[in-house]
Amino acid sequence: MSRLVVVSNRVTLPDEARAGGLAVALRAALAEHGGLWFGWSGKRVRQTSGEMHLRTEGNTRYAVMDLSQRDFDDYYNGFANRSLWPLLHFRMDLVDYSRETYAGYRRVNALFADRLVPELRPGDVIWIHDYHLIPLAQRLRERGIGNRIGFFLHVPMPSSDLLAALPHHRELFAALSSYDLVGFQTRRDLERFQDYVRLFGDGRVIDDGVLETADGRRFRGGAFPIGIDVPTIAGQAGRAMKRLAVRRLQDSLAGRALAIGVDRLDYSKGLPERFRAFERHLERHADQGGRITFLQIAPPSRSDVPEYQALRRELETLSGHINSGHAVPDWTPVRYVNRSFAHDVLTGFYRTADIALVTPLRDGMNLVAKEYVASQDAEDPGVLVLSRFAGAAQELPDALQVNPYDLDGVADAIAEAHAMPLAERRRRWRGMMDRISTYDIHAWRRDFLETLGTA
């Protein structure tokens, strides 16, 4: 394949410790083909100059640029995260739309295009990531770029009616037709997008995954469920059992079972509902009272946004309420930790946990679910309780799948997980482990790029 150009809102530089599974996969793709990773540096300056900061590592070039505070406020904090994020997570009630932030979003995408064009070569294959950069291919086409361009949406695609409620939705989502391939996490996301093209985009669905605009341009859509690096996660989890933080957690449980939740502090994750469901479990299953400790790790996210501040206060209140009503001198039912941990420590926590509560109200995929499975001891695996509204649910039917709005149902699933026999736990874990091992992060990126190559 030709040189690969990856474009994302943030770029993970080679020496950054925060690199996750996606960064590992993209670096592997870039190392395989040689190429460029382009995006925002994460820094804010007085005025956007468009100056590029460049560095090279092996056969990969990294190019990042700073944004002004105004561009950051309009593009990132504004339209991307206060309009598109809630919309794409089915929360129309939280959409904060303004023409000013939408104009800023378009302005920054145009700026990205202006700075990217001089870096491109005729044979480059361009892979653009996520909702921050929906218009970017359109801006590149306007500047004469005829290269093959793919787009992958990491978050959910909502129903066509919700998309159509966004002002300027035709202009925004029509820009996706400038891509040769648009990738989604699940088949259901692809189907929703096809419905939108047909019902509100004045286009046609020629065949499954083949779409045509009103002016006759054809492009492809497909489902590419993102995976994880299974051997790396499994190895991390095994080694992490010797870490002091993991040993201290184990000692603190005093023989009790551990149910764990690990989520960014975000309203899409269903955290208040999860807390209430755990309280309902304590009420409905008194026979298990005092035998399960629930640890929720929720690192702060967008802490300057009022909705996130309110969510943090709500969780603090809920955890205090549950503990005041159910704690005894030697046991506190809920441990709520509002900080982050190193990834290898988290995998040790996953391996320690008898139950994982992954119950978002809506999620594109949710890699915590897959990482929990990969972290387990094959001889004594834990049980995954998984929201049916996470993209991972379509790949992991052996999880205990729940409706996160049904507090009684989640409470009963916790009880079922706690009482599940070892043979059933092994059977369920093996089915999930086989799936995530077969279609891992590297299979995902190869599948997408091969499909883009034939689009």
Buried (B, 14 or more C-beta within 10 A) or exposed (E): BBBBBBBBBBBBBBEEEEBBBBBBBBBBBBBBBBBBBBBBBBEBBEEBEEEBEEEEBEEBBBBBBBBBEBBBBBBBBBBBBBBBBBBBBBBBEBBEBBEEBBBBBBBBBBBBBEBBEEBBEEEBBBBBBBBBBBBBBBBBBEEEBEBBBBBBBBBBBBBBEBBBBBEEBBEBBBBBBBBBBBBBBBBBBBBBBBBBBBBBBEBBBEEEBBBBBEEEEBBBBBBBBBBBBBEBBBBBBBEBBEBEBBBEBBEEBEEBBBBBBBBBBBBBBBBBBBBBBBBBBBEBBEEBBBEBBBBBBBBBBBEEBEBBBEBBEBBEEBBEBBBEEBEEEEBBBBBBEBEBBEBBBBBBBBBBBBBBBBBBBBBBBBBBBBBBBBBBBEEEBBBBBBBEBBBBBBBBEBBBBBBBBBBEBBBBBBBBBBEBEEEEBBEBBBBBBEBBBEBBBBBBBBBBBEBBBEB
